[in-house]
Amino acid sequence: MSRSILFDTETTGLDPASGDRVIEIAAIELVRDLPTKRVFHRVVDPERDVPEESTRIHGFSRGDLMGKPKFAEIVDELLAFFGDAPLVAHNAKFDFGFVNAELRRLALPPLEQGRMICTLELAKTRFPGMPNSLNALCNRFSIDLSERTTHNALLDCRLLADVYVELTGGRQRGLTLAATSQAEQFYTYSLPAQRNPVLVAPTEAQLAAHAAFVSRLKDPVWLQG
């Protein structure tokens, strides 16, 4: 089984080095580059204020986050969900930077850079010189964006999973007629069941009607040979 994890974060700002924190993290399991039904999603108390300009992007205010679990309370579950799989994200350096900053605060090992798969870099390679934001890629691949009124980590993961399929050809690689994994069961395309042919014999009336029709044609192919 080829397993990877696609994830996204929302944060209080743009720079973990200046004290910005994770406020939401979502992840989707991929098998053969196709999403399964296994999902991780947590909203987190960042233990600090949330600037108004950040709230305008993701919709979370400080009041929305008070009482939510702190990152230290969800980290074990998050790392267990990640496992040792490759980690896919759009502008992955941003998300890796924030998760690793949170891990450092807890004296935990950082995510290894070798696990990083950046869909932004994949898109730049495939579409050089073109806009390659998540919105731009969804529009390019005709992926529905109607629900994306604000940034939302779980919705962005679902959209990015569809984009990733298009960028990598994963849907074609994942097609199989004998599903053995959860992902395959979710995305399997099967051929119709084999049927025995049925011989349809025309009636005498149908044969007579056909003969009458043919007689009115000029050089009908039915009378040649």
Buried (B, 14 or more C-beta within 10 A) or exposed (E): EBBBBBBBBBBBBEEBEEEBBBBBBBBBBBBBBBBBEBBBBBBBBBEBEBEEEBBEEBBBEBEBBEEBEEBEEBBEEBBEBBEEBBBBBBBBEBBBBBBBBBBEBEEBEEBEEEBBBBBBBBBEEBBEEEEBEBEBBBEBEEBEEEEBEEBBBBBBBBBBBBBBBBBBEBBEEBBBEEBEBBBBEBBBEEEEEEEEEEEEEEEEEEEEEEEEEEEEEEEEEEEEE
